[in-house]
Amino acid sequence: MKAENWHRRHAVMLASQLPEETEDALIVLRLATQLVTGFLAEDEPAKKAAPVVVLIGGNECA
């Protein structure tokens, strides 16, 4: 995937919120990566099919 301008804008926004110390900033980024790859990227449980209502009977009026 190619980095686009909106990716860069988000990176700048995130970087502006990081701690000043490089080591601390890298720890925060590693933890954020773990959140994205683990928690946020987990497959969502399969959704059940919606119930279907079927009209049974002929063309008779009730």
PDBQT receptor file of N, H, CA, C and O in Angstrom, charges set to zero:
ATOM      1  N   MET A   1       0.847  -1.170   0.000  1.00  0.00    +0.000 N 
ATOM      2  CA  MET A   1       0.000   0.000   0.000  1.00  0.00    +0.000 C 
ATOM      3  C   MET A   1       0.898   1.241   0.000  1.00  0.00    +0.000 C 
ATOM      4  O   MET A   1       1.857   1.337   0.766  1.00  0.00    +0.000 OA
ATOM      5  N   LYS A   2       0.569   2.155  -0.854  1.00  0.00    +0.000 N 
ATOM      6  H   LYS A   2      -0.210   2.077  -1.476  1.00  0.00    +0.000 HD
ATOM      7  CA  LYS A   2       1.333   3.392  -0.963  1.00  0.00    +0.000 C 
ATOM      8  C   LYS A   2       0.835   4.405   0.071  1.00  0.00    +0.000 C 
ATOM      9  O   LYS A   2      -0.370   4.567   0.267  1.00  0.00    +0.000 OA
ATOM     10  N   ALA A   3       1.780   5.080   0.726  1.00  0.00    +0.000 N 
ATOM     11  H   ALA A   3       2.758   4.948   0.566  1.00  0.00    +0.000 HD
ATOM     12  CA  ALA A   3       1.407   6.122   1.681  1.00  0.00    +0.000 C 
ATOM     13  C   ALA A   3       0.847   7.318   0.921  1.00  0.00    +0.000 C 
ATOM     14  O   ALA A   3       1.460   7.812  -0.024  1.00  0.00    +0.000 OA
ATOM     15  N   GLU A   4      -0.320   7.772   1.346  1.00  0.00    +0.000 N 
ATOM     16  H   GLU A   4      -0.819   7.370   2.114  1.00  0.00    +0.000 HD
ATOM     17  CA  GLU A   4      -0.956   8.917   0.709  1.00  0.00    +0.000 C 
ATOM     18  C   GLU A   4      -0.915  10.105   1.657  1.00  0.00    +0.000 C 
ATOM     19  O   GLU A   4      -0.506   9.979   2.811  1.00  0.00    +0.000 OA
ATOM     20  N   ASN A   5      -1.339  11.253   1.160  1.00  0.00    +0.000 N 
ATOM     21  H   ASN A   5      -1.670  11.355   0.222  1.00  0.00    +0.000 HD
ATOM     22  CA  ASN A   5      -1.266  12.483   1.960  1.00  0.00    +0.000 C 
ATOM     23  C   ASN A   5      -2.044  12.373   3.265  1.00  0.00    +0.000 C 
ATOM     24  O   ASN A   5      -1.592  12.868   4.298  1.00  0.00    +0.000 OA
ATOM     25  N   TRP A   6      -3.201  11.735   3.231  1.00  0.00    +0.000 N 
ATOM     26  H   TRP A   6      -3.569  11.333   2.392  1.00  0.00    +0.000 HD
ATOM     27  CA  TRP A   6      -3.989  11.645   4.466  1.00  0.00    +0.000 C 
ATOM     28  C   TRP A   6      -3.287  10.760   5.491  1.00  0.00    +0.000 C 
ATOM     29  O   TRP A   6      -3.424  10.978   6.694  1.00  0.00    +0.000 OA
ATOM     30  N   HIS A   7      -2.527   9.749   5.017  1.00  0.00    +0.000 N 
ATOM     31  H   HIS A   7      -2.416   9.571   4.039  1.00  0.00    +0.000 HD
ATOM     32  CA  HIS A   7      -1.737   8.936   5.943  1.00  0.00    +0.000 C 
ATOM     33  C   HIS A   7      -0.686   9.813   6.634  1.00  0.00    +0.000 C 
ATOM     34  O   HIS A   7      -0.476   9.721   7.844  1.00  0.00    +0.000 OA
ATOM     35  N   ARG A   8      -0.043  10.651   5.847  1.00  0.00    +0.000 N 
ATOM     36  H   ARG A   8      -0.213  10.726   4.864  1.00  0.00    +0.000 HD
ATOM     37  CA  ARG A   8       0.993  11.542   6.403  1.00  0.00    +0.000 C 
ATOM     38  C   ARG A   8       0.401  12.520   7.418  1.00  0.00    +0.000 C 
ATOM     39  O   ARG A   8       0.995  12.774   8.466  1.00  0.00    +0.000 OA
ATOM     40  N   ARG A   9      -0.773  13.065   7.098  1.00  0.00    +0.000 N 
ATOM     41  H   ARG A   9      -1.256  12.859   6.247  1.00  0.00    +0.000 HD
ATOM     42  CA  ARG A   9      -1.423  13.993   8.044  1.00  0.00    +0.000 C 
ATOM     43  C   ARG A   9      -1.722  13.305   9.365  1.00  0.00    +0.000 C 
ATOM     44  O   ARG A   9      -1.500  13.877  10.433  1.00  0.00    +0.000 OA
ATOM     45  N   HIS A  10      -2.220  12.087   9.296  1.00  0.00    +0.000 N 
ATOM     46  H   HIS A  10      -2.399  11.623   8.428  1.00  0.00    +0.000 HD
ATOM     47  CA  HIS A  10      -2.512  11.346  10.524  1.00  0.00    +0.000 C 
ATOM     48  C   HIS A  10      -1.225  11.048  11.288  1.00  0.00    +0.000 C 
ATOM     49  O   HIS A  10      -1.203  11.125  12.517  1.00  0.00    +0.000 OA
ATOM     50  N   ALA A  11      -0.161  10.711  10.578  1.00  0.00    +0.000 N 
ATOM     51  H   ALA A  11      -0.178  10.649   9.581  1.00  0.00    +0.000 HD
ATOM     52  CA  ALA A  11       1.118  10.438  11.232  1.00  0.00    +0.000 C 
ATOM     53  C   ALA A  11       1.624  11.677  11.964  1.00  0.00    +0.000 C 
ATOM     54  O   ALA A  11       2.142  11.569  13.076  1.00  0.00    +0.000 OA
ATOM     55  N   VAL A  12       1.481  12.843  11.358  1.00  0.00    +0.000 N 
ATOM     56  H   VAL A  12       1.060  12.931  10.455  1.00  0.00    +0.000 HD
ATOM     57  CA  VAL A  12       1.905  14.085  12.008  1.00  0.00    +0.000 C 
ATOM     58  C   VAL A  12       1.061  14.355  13.244  1.00  0.00    +0.000 C 
ATOM     59  O   VAL A  12       1.584  14.772  14.277  1.00  0.00    +0.000 OA
ATOM     60  N   MET A  13      -0.250  14.118  13.141  1.00  0.00    +0.000 N 
ATOM     61  H   MET A  13      -0.674  13.779  12.301  1.00  0.00    +0.000 HD
ATOM     62  CA  MET A  13      -1.125  14.328  14.294  1.00  0.00    +0.000 C 
ATOM     63  C   MET A  13      -0.743  13.396  15.436  1.00  0.00    +0.000 C 
ATOM     64  O   MET A  13      -0.682  13.820  16.590  1.00  0.00    +0.000 OA
ATOM     65  N   LEU A  14      -0.485  12.128  15.122  1.00  0.00    +0.000 N 
ATOM     66  H   LEU A  14      -0.534  11.783  14.184  1.00  0.00    +0.000 HD
ATOM     67  CA  LEU A  14      -0.097  11.170  16.166  1.00  0.00    +0.000 C 
ATOM     68  C   LEU A  14       1.265  11.523  16.751  1.00  0.00    +0.000 C 
ATOM     69  O   LEU A  14       1.454  11.480  17.966  1.00  0.00    +0.000 OA
ATOM     70  N   ALA A  15       2.208  11.869  15.892  1.00  0.00    +0.000 N 
ATOM     71  H   ALA A  15       2.055  11.904  14.904  1.00  0.00    +0.000 HD
ATOM     72  CA  ALA A  15       3.555  12.197  16.361  1.00  0.00    +0.000 C 
ATOM     73  C   ALA A  15       3.542  13.414  17.289  1.00  0.00    +0.000 C 
ATOM     74  O   ALA A  15       4.350  13.498  18.214  1.00  0.00    +0.000 OA
ATOM     75  N   SER A  16       2.638  14.345  17.047  1.00  0.00    +0.000 N 
ATOM     76  H   SER A  16       1.981  14.277  16.296  1.00  0.00    +0.000 HD
ATOM     77  CA  SER A  16       2.571  15.532  17.905  1.00  0.00    +0.000 C 
ATOM     78  C   SER A  16       2.094  15.193  19.317  1.00  0.00    +0.000 C 
ATOM     79  O   SER A  16       2.284  15.983  20.241  1.00  0.00    +0.000 OA
ATOM     80  N   GLN A  17       1.476  14.027  19.487  1.00  0.00    +0.000 N 
ATOM     81  H   GLN A  17       1.320  13.385  18.735  1.00  0.00    +0.000 HD
ATOM     82  CA  GLN A  17       0.975  13.606  20.786  1.00  0.00    +0.000 C 
ATOM     83  C   GLN A  17       1.940  12.689  21.532  1.00  0.00    +0.000 C 
ATOM     84  O   GLN A  17       1.687  12.331  22.682  1.00  0.00    +0.000 OA
ATOM     85  N   LEU A  18       3.045  12.304  20.888  1.00  0.00    +0.000 N 
ATOM     86  H   LEU A  18       3.250  12.595  19.953  1.00  0.00    +0.000 HD
ATOM     87  CA  LEU A  18       3.994  11.381  21.508  1.00  0.00    +0.000 C 
ATOM     88  C   LEU A  18       4.849  12.073  22.561  1.00  0.00    +0.000 C 
ATOM     89  O   LEU A  18       5.032  13.289  22.515  1.00  0.00    +0.000 OA
ATOM     90  N   PRO A  19       5.375  11.296  23.517  1.00  0.00    +0.000 N 
ATOM     91  CA  PRO A  19       6.293  11.876  24.506  1.00  0.00    +0.000 C 
ATOM     92  C   PRO A  19       7.548  12.416  23.829  1.00  0.00    +0.000 C 
ATOM     93  O   PRO A  19       7.889  12.002  22.721  1.00  0.00    +0.000 OA
ATOM     94  N   GLU A  20       8.230  13.336  24.496  1.00  0.00    +0.000 N 
ATOM     95  H   GLU A  20       7.953  13.672  25.396  1.00  0.00    +0.000 HD
ATOM     96  CA  GLU A  20       9.420  13.965  23.916  1.00  0.00    +0.000 C 
ATOM     97  C   GLU A  20      10.599  13.010  23.810  1.00  0.00    +0.000 C 
ATOM     98  O   GLU A  20      11.370  13.087  22.853  1.00  0.00    +0.000 OA
ATOM     99  N   GLU A  21      10.749  12.124  24.764  1.00  0.00    +0.000 N 
ATOM    100  H   GLU A  21      10.123  12.062  25.541  1.00  0.00    +0.000 HD
ATOM    101  CA  GLU A  21      11.869  11.178  24.751  1.00  0.00    +0.000 C 
ATOM    102  C   GLU A  21      11.655  10.123  23.668  1.00  0.00    +0.000 C 
ATOM    103  O   GLU A  21      10.579   9.534  23.576  1.00  0.00    +0.000 OA
ATOM    104  N   THR A  22      12.673   9.888  22.857  1.00  0.00    +0.000 N 
ATOM    105  H   THR A  22      13.548  10.367  22.932  1.00  0.00    +0.000 HD
ATOM    106  CA  THR A  22      12.573   8.942  21.752  1.00  0.00    +0.000 C 
ATOM    107  C   THR A  22      12.191   7.548  22.223  1.00  0.00    +0.000 C 
ATOM    108  O   THR A  22      11.326   6.908  21.625  1.00  0.00    +0.000 OA
ATOM    109  N   GLU A  23      12.821   7.075  23.279  1.00  0.00    +0.000 N 
ATOM    110  H   GLU A  23      13.523   7.595  23.765  1.00  0.00    +0.000 HD
ATOM    111  CA  GLU A  23      12.534   5.725  23.771  1.00  0.00    +0.000 C 
ATOM    112  C   GLU A  23      11.081   5.591  24.204  1.00  0.00    +0.000 C 
ATOM    113  O   GLU A  23      10.426   4.593  23.902  1.00  0.00    +0.000 OA
ATOM    114  N   ASP A  24      10.579   6.598  24.913  1.00  0.00    +0.000 N 
ATOM    115  H   ASP A  24      11.111   7.409  25.159  1.00  0.00    +0.000 HD
ATOM    116  CA  ASP A  24       9.181   6.574  25.345  1.00  0.00    +0.000 C 
ATOM    117  C   ASP A  24       8.234   6.623  24.145  1.00  0.00    +0.000 C 
ATOM    118  O   ASP A  24       7.223   5.921  24.123  1.00  0.00    +0.000 OA
ATOM    119  N   ALA A  25       8.556   7.440  23.158  1.00  0.00    +0.000 N 
ATOM    120  H   ALA A  25       9.377   8.010  23.176  1.00  0.00    +0.000 HD
ATOM    121  CA  ALA A  25       7.718   7.543  21.966  1.00  0.00    +0.000 C 
ATOM    122  C   ALA A  25       7.664   6.205  21.226  1.00  0.00    +0.000 C 
ATOM    123  O   ALA A  25       6.603   5.798  20.753  1.00  0.00    +0.000 OA
ATOM    124  N   LEU A  26       8.806   5.526  21.129  1.00  0.00    +0.000 N 
ATOM    125  H   LEU A  26       9.667   5.856  21.514  1.00  0.00    +0.000 HD
ATOM    126  CA  LEU A  26       8.839   4.231  20.451  1.00  0.00    +0.000 C 
ATOM    127  C   LEU A  26       8.044   3.179  21.208  1.00  0.00    +0.000 C 
ATOM    128  O   LEU A  26       7.413   2.318  20.594  1.00  0.00    +0.000 OA
ATOM    129  N   ILE A  27       8.068   3.238  22.536  1.00  0.00    +0.000 N 
ATOM    130  H   ILE A  27       8.581   3.937  23.035  1.00  0.00    +0.000 HD
ATOM    131  CA  ILE A  27       7.260   2.313  23.338  1.00  0.00    +0.000 C 
ATOM    132  C   ILE A  27       5.783   2.541  23.055  1.00  0.00    +0.000 C 
ATOM    133  O   ILE A  27       5.030   1.587  22.861  1.00  0.00    +0.000 OA
ATOM    134  N   VAL A  28       5.370   3.793  23.030  1.00  0.00    +0.000 N 
ATOM    135  H   VAL A  28       5.982   4.568  23.187  1.00  0.00    +0.000 HD
ATOM    136  CA  VAL A  28       3.966   4.119  22.758  1.00  0.00    +0.000 C 
ATOM    137  C   VAL A  28       3.579   3.632  21.363  1.00  0.00    +0.000 C 
ATOM    138  O   VAL A  28       2.497   3.075  21.180  1.00  0.00    +0.000 OA
ATOM    139  N   LEU A  29       4.449   3.837  20.384  1.00  0.00    +0.000 N 
ATOM    140  H   LEU A  29       5.329   4.289  20.533  1.00  0.00    +0.000 HD
ATOM    141  CA  LEU A  29       4.151   3.384  19.026  1.00  0.00    +0.000 C 
ATOM    142  C   LEU A  29       4.066   1.865  18.946  1.00  0.00    +0.000 C 
ATOM    143  O   LEU A  29       3.210   1.332  18.239  1.00  0.00    +0.000 OA
ATOM    144  N   ARG A  30       4.941   1.161  19.659  1.00  0.00    +0.000 N 
ATOM    145  H   ARG A  30       5.637   1.593  20.233  1.00  0.00    +0.000 HD
ATOM    146  CA  ARG A  30       4.869  -0.309  19.673  1.00  0.00    +0.000 C 
ATOM    147  C   ARG A  30       3.554  -0.775  20.275  1.00  0.00    +0.000 C 
ATOM    148  O   ARG A  30       2.916  -1.691  19.757  1.00  0.00    +0.000 OA
ATOM    149  N   LEU A  31       3.153  -0.143  21.373  1.00  0.00    +0.000 N 
ATOM    150  H   LEU A  31       3.672   0.601  21.794  1.00  0.00    +0.000 HD
ATOM    151  CA  LEU A  31       1.884  -0.519  22.005  1.00  0.00    +0.000 C 
ATOM    152  C   LEU A  31       0.700  -0.210  21.093  1.00  0.00    +0.000 C 
ATOM    153  O   LEU A  31      -0.255  -0.983  21.029  1.00  0.00    +0.000 OA
ATOM    154  N   ALA A  32       0.761   0.912  20.391  1.00  0.00    +0.000 N 
ATOM    155  H   ALA A  32       1.538   1.541  20.443  1.00  0.00    +0.000 HD
ATOM    156  CA  ALA A  32      -0.307   1.255  19.459  1.00  0.00    +0.000 C 
ATOM    157  C   ALA A  32      -0.364   0.240  18.314  1.00  0.00    +0.000 C 
ATOM    158  O   ALA A  32      -1.447  -0.139  17.870  1.00  0.00    +0.000 OA
ATOM    159  N   THR A  33       0.790  -0.191  17.846  1.00  0.00    +0.000 N 
ATOM    160  H   THR A  33       1.670   0.118  18.207  1.00  0.00    +0.000 HD
ATOM    161  CA  THR A  33       0.831  -1.204  16.788  1.00  0.00    +0.000 C 
ATOM    162  C   THR A  33       0.208  -2.502  17.272  1.00  0.00    +0.000 C 
ATOM    163  O   THR A  33      -0.524  -3.157  16.530  1.00  0.00    +0.000 OA
ATOM    164  N   GLN A  34       0.496  -2.880  18.515  1.00  0.00    +0.000 N 
ATOM    165  H   GLN A  34       1.091  -2.348  19.118  1.00  0.00    +0.000 HD
ATOM    166  CA  GLN A  34      -0.098  -4.093  19.073  1.00  0.00    +0.000 C 
ATOM    167  C   GLN A  34      -1.610  -3.970  19.144  1.00  0.00    +0.000 C 
ATOM    168  O   GLN A  34      -2.324  -4.936  18.873  1.00  0.00    +0.000 OA
ATOM    169  N   LEU A  35      -2.103  -2.793  19.505  1.00  0.00    +0.000 N 
ATOM    170  H   LEU A  35      -1.523  -2.009  19.725  1.00  0.00    +0.000 HD
ATOM    171  CA  LEU A  35      -3.554  -2.580  19.551  1.00  0.00    +0.000 C 
ATOM    172  C   LEU A  35      -4.175  -2.743  18.174  1.00  0.00    +0.000 C 
ATOM    173  O   LEU A  35      -5.212  -3.391  18.028  1.00  0.00    +0.000 OA
ATOM    174  N   VAL A  36      -3.548  -2.161  17.171  1.00  0.00    +0.000 N 
ATOM    175  H   VAL A  36      -2.706  -1.635  17.289  1.00  0.00    +0.000 HD
ATOM    176  CA  VAL A  36      -4.106  -2.229  15.816  1.00  0.00    +0.000 C 
ATOM    177  C   VAL A  36      -4.059  -3.648  15.280  1.00  0.00    +0.000 C 
ATOM    178  O   VAL A  36      -5.050  -4.131  14.732  1.00  0.00    +0.000 OA
ATOM    179  N   THR A  37      -2.924  -4.327  15.426  1.00  0.00    +0.000 N 
ATOM    180  H   THR A  37      -2.119  -3.934  15.871  1.00  0.00    +0.000 HD
ATOM    181  CA  THR A  37      -2.788  -5.655  14.839  1.00  0.00    +0.000 C 
ATOM    182  C   THR A  37      -3.494  -6.729  15.653  1.00  0.00    +0.000 C 
ATOM    183  O   THR A  37      -3.896  -7.753  15.100  1.00  0.00    +0.000 OA
ATOM    184  N   GLY A  38      -3.651  -6.520  16.934  1.00  0.00    +0.000 N 
ATOM    185  H   GLY A  38      -3.325  -5.688  17.383  1.00  0.00    +0.000 HD
ATOM    186  CA  GLY A  38      -4.290  -7.529  17.777  1.00  0.00    +0.000 C 
ATOM    187  C   GLY A  38      -5.757  -7.265  17.997  1.00  0.00    +0.000 C 
ATOM    188  O   GLY A  38      -6.612  -8.000  17.500  1.00  0.00    +0.000 OA
ATOM    189  N   PHE A  39      -6.046  -6.234  18.730  1.00  0.00    +0.000 N 
ATOM    190  H   PHE A  39      -5.352  -5.638  19.133  1.00  0.00    +0.000 HD
ATOM    191  CA  PHE A  39      -7.416  -5.962  19.171  1.00  0.00    +0.000 C 
ATOM    192  C   PHE A  39      -8.297  -5.453  18.041  1.00  0.00    +0.000 C 
ATOM    193  O   PHE A  39      -9.388  -5.981  17.826  1.00  0.00    +0.000 OA
ATOM    194  N   LEU A  40      -7.848  -4.446  17.323  1.00  0.00    +0.000 N 
ATOM    195  H   LEU A  40      -6.962  -4.017  17.497  1.00  0.00    +0.000 HD
ATOM    196  CA  LEU A  40      -8.701  -3.820  16.313  1.00  0.00    +0.000 C 
ATOM    197  C   LEU A  40      -8.815  -4.633  15.033  1.00  0.00    +0.000 C 
ATOM    198  O   LEU A  40      -9.816  -4.526  14.324  1.00  0.00    +0.000 OA
ATOM    199  N   ALA A  41      -7.809  -5.443  14.723  1.00  0.00    +0.000 N 
ATOM    200  H   ALA A  41      -6.996  -5.529  15.298  1.00  0.00    +0.000 HD
ATOM    201  CA  ALA A  41      -7.814  -6.174  13.461  1.00  0.00    +0.000 C 
ATOM    202  C   ALA A  41      -8.401  -7.576  13.587  1.00  0.00    +0.000 C 
ATOM    203  O   ALA A  41      -8.464  -8.302  12.595  1.00  0.00    +0.000 OA
ATOM    204  N   GLU A  42      -8.832  -7.971  14.782  1.00  0.00    +0.000 N 
ATOM    205  H   GLU A  42      -8.782  -7.381  15.588  1.00  0.00    +0.000 HD
ATOM    206  CA  GLU A  42      -9.412  -9.298  14.952  1.00  0.00    +0.000 C 
ATOM    207  C   GLU A  42     -10.648  -9.424  14.081  1.00  0.00    +0.000 C 
ATOM    208  O   GLU A  42     -11.408  -8.474  13.897  1.00  0.00    +0.000 OA
ATOM    209  N   ASP A  43     -10.823 -10.623  13.552  1.00  0.00    +0.000 N 
ATOM    210  H   ASP A  43     -10.205 -11.395  13.701  1.00  0.00    +0.000 HD
ATOM    211  CA  ASP A  43     -12.002 -10.870  12.728  1.00  0.00    +0.000 C 
ATOM    212  C   ASP A  43     -13.262 -10.695  13.571  1.00  0.00    +0.000 C 
ATOM    213  O   ASP A  43     -13.351 -11.161  14.707  1.00  0.00    +0.000 OA
ATOM    214  N   GLU A  44     -14.211 -10.019  12.983  1.00  0.00    +0.000 N 
ATOM    215  H   GLU A  44     -14.138  -9.640  12.061  1.00  0.00    +0.000 HD
ATOM    216  CA  GLU A  44     -15.485  -9.864  13.667  1.00  0.00    +0.000 C 
ATOM    217  C   GLU A  44     -16.225 -11.187  13.604  1.00  0.00    +0.000 C 
ATOM    218  O   GLU A  44     -16.112 -11.914  12.617  1.00  0.00    +0.000 OA
ATOM    219  N   PRO A  45     -16.981 -11.509  14.643  1.00  0.00    +0.000 N 
ATOM    220  CA  PRO A  45     -17.735 -12.759  14.590  1.00  0.00    +0.000 C 
ATOM    221  C   PRO A  45     -18.706 -12.742  13.410  1.00  0.00    +0.000 C 
ATOM    222  O   PRO A  45     -19.242 -11.698  13.040  1.00  0.00    +0.000 OA
ATOM    223  N   ALA A  46     -18.912 -13.901  12.842  1.00  0.00    +0.000 N 
ATOM    224  H   ALA A  46     -18.476 -14.750  13.143  1.00  0.00    +0.000 HD
ATOM    225  CA  ALA A  46     -19.816 -13.998  11.693  1.00  0.00    +0.000 C 
ATOM    226  C   ALA A  46     -21.217 -13.562  12.109  1.00  0.00    +0.000 C 
ATOM    227  O   ALA A  46     -21.738 -13.974  13.146  1.00  0.00    +0.000 OA
ATOM    228  N   LYS A  47     -21.794 -12.738  11.291  1.00  0.00    +0.000 N 
ATOM    229  H   LYS A  47     -21.371 -12.404  10.449  1.00  0.00    +0.000 HD
ATOM    230  CA  LYS A  47     -23.149 -12.274  11.590  1.00  0.00    +0.000 C 
ATOM    231  C   LYS A  47     -24.147 -13.340  11.168  1.00  0.00    +0.000 C 
ATOM    232  O   LYS A  47     -23.982 -14.006  10.145  1.00  0.00    +0.000 OA
ATOM    233  N   LYS A  48     -25.168 -13.482  11.969  1.00  0.00    +0.000 N 
ATOM    234  H   LYS A  48     -25.301 -12.942  12.799  1.00  0.00    +0.000 HD
ATOM    235  CA  LYS A  48     -26.220 -14.439  11.639  1.00  0.00    +0.000 C 
ATOM    236  C   LYS A  48     -27.075 -13.855  10.526  1.00  0.00    +0.000 C 
ATOM    237  O   LYS A  48     -27.252 -12.642  10.422  1.00  0.00    +0.000 OA
ATOM    238  N   ALA A  49     -27.594 -14.739   9.709  1.00  0.00    +0.000 N 
ATOM    239  H   ALA A  49     -27.450 -15.725   9.794  1.00  0.00    +0.000 HD
ATOM    240  CA  ALA A  49     -28.478 -14.300   8.632  1.00  0.00    +0.000 C 
ATOM    241  C   ALA A  49     -29.745 -13.702   9.233  1.00  0.00    +0.000 C 
ATOM    242  O   ALA A  49     -30.251 -14.177  10.250  1.00  0.00    +0.000 OA
ATOM    243  N   ALA A  50     -30.231 -12.683   8.607  1.00  0.00    +0.000 N 
ATOM    244  H   ALA A  50     -29.819 -12.297   7.781  1.00  0.00    +0.000 HD
ATOM    245  CA  ALA A  50     -31.450 -12.037   9.078  1.00  0.00    +0.000 C 
ATOM    246  C   ALA A  50     -32.632 -12.986   8.884  1.00  0.00    +0.000 C 
ATOM    247  O   ALA A  50     -32.675 -13.722   7.898  1.00  0.00    +0.000 OA
ATOM    248  N   PRO A  51     -33.588 -12.979   9.808  1.00  0.00    +0.000 N 
ATOM    249  CA  PRO A  51     -34.751 -13.841   9.636  1.00  0.00    +0.000 C 
ATOM    250  C   PRO A  51     -35.533 -13.441   8.375  1.00  0.00    +0.000 C 
ATOM    251  O   PRO A  51     -35.603 -12.266   8.013  1.00  0.00    +0.000 OA
ATOM    252  N   VAL A  52     -36.102 -14.427   7.737  1.00  0.00    +0.000 N 
ATOM    253  H   VAL A  52     -36.045 -15.382   8.031  1.00  0.00    +0.000 HD
ATOM    254  CA  VAL A  52     -36.856 -14.193   6.513  1.00  0.00    +0.000 C 
ATOM    255  C   VAL A  52     -38.316 -14.505   6.784  1.00  0.00    +0.000 C 
ATOM    256  O   VAL A  52     -38.640 -15.550   7.349  1.00  0.00    +0.000 OA
ATOM    257  N   VAL A  53     -39.187 -13.608   6.386  1.00  0.00    +0.000 N 
ATOM    258  H   VAL A  53     -38.924 -12.759   5.928  1.00  0.00    +0.000 HD
ATOM    259  CA  VAL A  53     -40.625 -13.814   6.532  1.00  0.00    +0.000 C 
ATOM    260  C   VAL A  53     -41.151 -14.314   5.200  1.00  0.00    +0.000 C 
ATOM    261  O   VAL A  53     -40.943 -13.684   4.163  1.00  0.00    +0.000 OA
ATOM    262  N   VAL A  54     -41.834 -15.453   5.231  1.00  0.00    +0.000 N 
ATOM    263  H   VAL A  54     -42.003 -15.965   6.073  1.00  0.00    +0.000 HD
ATOM    264  CA  VAL A  54     -42.355 -16.056   4.010  1.00  0.00    +0.000 C 
ATOM    265  C   VAL A  54     -43.872 -16.077   4.094  1.00  0.00    +0.000 C 
ATOM    266  O   VAL A  54     -44.436 -16.512   5.098  1.00  0.00    +0.000 OA
ATOM    267  N   LEU A  55     -44.527 -15.614   3.051  1.00  0.00    +0.000 N 
ATOM    268  H   LEU A  55     -44.069 -15.261   2.236  1.00  0.00    +0.000 HD
ATOM    269  CA  LEU A  55     -45.981 -15.622   2.977  1.00  0.00    +0.000 C 
ATOM    270  C   LEU A  55     -46.404 -17.008   2.498  1.00  0.00    +0.000 C 
ATOM    271  O   LEU A  55     -46.010 -17.448   1.418  1.00  0.00    +0.000 OA
ATOM    272  N   ILE A  56     -47.208 -17.689   3.309  1.00  0.00    +0.000 N 
ATOM    273  H   ILE A  56     -47.528 -17.331   4.187  1.00  0.00    +0.000 HD
ATOM    274  CA  ILE A  56     -47.682 -19.020   2.946  1.00  0.00    +0.000 C 
ATOM    275  C   ILE A  56     -49.169 -18.908   2.627  1.00  0.00    +0.000 C 
ATOM    276  O   ILE A  56     -49.940 -18.362   3.416  1.00  0.00    +0.000 OA
ATOM    277  N   GLY A  57     -49.555 -19.409   1.506  1.00  0.00    +0.000 N 
ATOM    278  H   GLY A  57     -48.929 -19.853   0.864  1.00  0.00    +0.000 HD
ATOM    279  CA  GLY A  57     -50.966 -19.382   1.129  1.00  0.00    +0.000 C 
ATOM    280  C   GLY A  57     -51.122 -18.991  -0.330  1.00  0.00    +0.000 C 
ATOM    281  O   GLY A  57     -50.145 -18.732  -1.033  1.00  0.00    +0.000 OA
ATOM    282  N   GLY A  58     -52.344 -18.955  -0.757  1.00  0.00    +0.000 N 
ATOM    283  H   GLY A  58     -53.138 -19.165  -0.186  1.00  0.00    +0.000 HD
ATOM    284  CA  GLY A  58     -52.604 -18.654  -2.159  1.00  0.00    +0.000 C 
ATOM    285  C   GLY A  58     -52.916 -17.180  -2.337  1.00  0.00    +0.000 C 
ATOM    286  O   GLY A  58     -52.476 -16.328  -1.564  1.00  0.00    +0.000 OA
ATOM    287  N   ASN A  59     -53.684 -16.908  -3.375  1.00  0.00    +0.000 N 
ATOM    288  H   ASN A  59     -54.041 -17.601  -4.003  1.00  0.00    +0.000 HD
ATOM    289  CA  ASN A  59     -54.049 -15.536  -3.708  1.00  0.00    +0.000 C 
ATOM    290  C   ASN A  59     -55.367 -15.132  -3.068  1.00  0.00    +0.000 C 
ATOM    291  O   ASN A  59     -55.989 -14.160  -3.498  1.00  0.00    +0.000 OA
ATOM    292  N   GLU A  60     -55.796 -15.855  -2.057  1.00  0.00    +0.000 N 
ATOM    293  H   GLU A  60     -55.290 -16.644  -1.708  1.00  0.00    +0.000 HD
ATOM    294  CA  GLU A  60     -57.084 -15.600  -1.420  1.00  0.00    +0.000 C 
ATOM    295  C   GLU A  60     -57.017 -14.343  -0.558  1.00  0.00    +0.000 C 
ATOM    296  O   GLU A  60     -55.991 -14.057   0.058  1.00  0.00    +0.000 OA
ATOM    297  N   CYS A  61     -58.081 -13.622  -0.522  1.00  0.00    +0.000 N 
ATOM    298  H   CYS A  61     -58.915 -13.854  -1.022  1.00  0.00    +0.000 HD
ATOM    299  CA  CYS A  61     -58.174 -12.477   0.386  1.00  0.00    +0.000 C 
ATOM    300  C   CYS A  61     -58.707 -12.962   1.715  1.00  0.00    +0.000 C 
ATOM    301  O   CYS A  61     -59.544 -13.863   1.760  1.00  0.00    +0.000 OA
ATOM    302  N   ALA A  62     -58.239 -12.383   2.780  1.00  0.00    +0.000 N 
ATOM    303  H   ALA A  62     -57.559 -11.650   2.744  1.00  0.00    +0.000 HD
ATOM    304  CA  ALA A  62     -58.662 -12.821   4.106  1.00  0.00    +0.000 C 
ATOM    305  C   ALA A  62     -60.004 -12.255   4.452  1.00  0.00    +0.000 C 
ATOM    306  O   ALA A  62     -60.524 -12.518   5.537  1.00  0.00    +0.000 OA
TER     307      ALA A  62
